[in-house]
Every structure is written in C-alpha cells, then in structure tokens.
Amino acid sequence: MLITSLLPLLSRYSLGFDLVAGPDETVTLTILPRKAEGSKVVTPGELRLISITGTAAEIDAELARGEEGALGQLIATRKAMADQLAEQRAAAEQAKSATAKAKPAAKPSAEKPAALAAPAPAAPPPAETKPGEPASLW
C-alpha cells in the first residue's frame, strides 16, 4: 500500500524515507521528496518533508486509504499548489513580455516638477543653544 499511495509523488519526485521508532510503539515515517531527473521546475515548498506519526497499524490504515487519506490529500494539495504557481509564473512572464512590447503612450517631459526641484536649505539652529546642550525644537 505504501508504494501505491506514493505513485502520484513518484512521477514528479525522487523519494527518500526515514522510519523512527518512538515511545509507546509509535513510529514516525518521514518522506523526503527530491526533484526527480527530467521533472519540471520544483519549488522549495514542494520539497518540504512529509512526516506521519502514529502506531504502525494507524499509519498502515491511513496509507491504505490512498487518495482519501491524509497523505493522498497532502499530495493532491501540493500538486494543485505547484500547478497554480506554474500558471502564475506563466501569466507574469506574459505580462512582462507584453509590457516590454508596448510603446510608451507619451514622451516624458523635459521639465522637472516643482516637487522634484532642489530641496530647501535646512534651517539654522537657534542662536540660544549653549555648548554641550542639544538644540531645542521649540
């Protein structure tokens, strides 16, 4: 059941596994996704570890649920997010190329607006300041 449950991941990733026995007969199964050779762009979020902790029977039962189980839902969610990111990247690239191809609507003005003119000189400190004391603002 484990391999059957992980087939959707194997099309996109190479997988590593880590099994650790814990207290009270619990087991932690950690799945380590890595980019498979020849796969499309993989984001760092997709390569995050998947960790399941429970008794061996609980983990087996969860994995037996396939796509309906927590692991199957997590895989489906990650795939949907990766597809959404790919669509957003493609849309951003299209927008960038469309912007680069667009001609400017108006020529930039040669005059500087008054707000961008040279800044006004700073006011001199008050004459009443004593040496060693900071200038008062009022």
N, C-alpha and C positions, 0 to 999 in steps of 0.2 A: 504494500500500500504506500510506503514512503516514496518510492521512485515514481509510481503512478501519480501521486499528489504533486510531485515536483516537476513533472514533464513540461508544464507551461513555463516554468523558470528556465529549464534547460535549453529552450530554443533561443534564449537571449543571454544567458549567463553560464559560466562555469561555476560549480558549487563545491564548497568545502563544508565539512561537518565537524562538530565538536560535541561529544557527549560527556557529561559530567554527572557523577552520582552525588546526590545531596543527602541531607538527613531525612529520616523517616521514609526511606525508599522512594524519594523523589529523584527525578532525572531532569537535567536541563539539556535540551537539544538546541544547539546553535547552528544556524545555517549561514554560511559565509558566501554571499554572491560575489562573483568577479566577472569582469567583462569577458565574454567568450570571443574567440577569434572569429573575425568576419562579421561580428554583430554591429548594429548601428550605434550611433552615439549613445553612451550610457552616462547618466548624470550621477553625481556623488550620492544623491538621495536614494537612488535605486540600489546602491551598493551597501546600504546600511544592513547591519546584521539582523537576522530574524531569530529570536530566542523564544523557546517554548519550555515552560517548566511545569511539571506535574508528575504523577506516578507513570510508570511505563504503560499501564493499561489506559490511563487517561490520554496520554499522547497518542497511543495506537488508535484509540477510538476517535480522537479529533482528526487524525490524518486519514482515517477510513472514510470520513465524511466528504473527502475530496473538495470540490469547489464550494460546497455548502459550509465547510468548516472554516475555522479562523484562518488557517494558513492559506486556503484557497481564496478567501475573501481578501486577505492581505495581498496576495499575488495579483488578483484582479484589480485592486485599488492602485497598486504600484504601476501596473501596466497602463491603466487609464490615465494616471498622472503623467507617466512618461510620454504617452501619446499626445496628451494635452500640451505638454511642454514643447514637443516637436512641432505641433501646429502653431503655437505661439512664436516659436523661433522662425518658422517659415513666414508667418504673417509679418513679423518685424523686419525680416530681410526684404520682403516685397515692398513694405512701406519705405524702407531705407532706399531701395533702388528707385522707387517712384519719386521720392523726394529729390534724389540726385539728378534724375532726368528732367524734372520740372524746371521751367525757366523762371527767373525772378520776375515778379509782377511789376515792380517799379524799381528804378535805379536809386541807389542810396544817395541821400542828399549830401552835398559837399559842406554845408554849414553845420556847425556844432550847435545843438540845442543849448539854451542858457543854463540848464541844469548840469551840463557836462563841461561848462567853461571852467577856467581855473578856480580852485577853491579860494574862498575868502581867507585873508590872513587871520591868524589866531589873535585873540585879544590879549594885550599885555597884562601881566599880573598886577594886582592892585599895589599902589605905592606904599601902603601901610604895612606891608609884611615885614616882620622882624627876622633877622638872620637866625637860621636854625628852626624856624617855625614854618609849617606849611601854609600856603596861601589860602585864605578863606574864600568860599564860594559866594558869600553874601556879606 
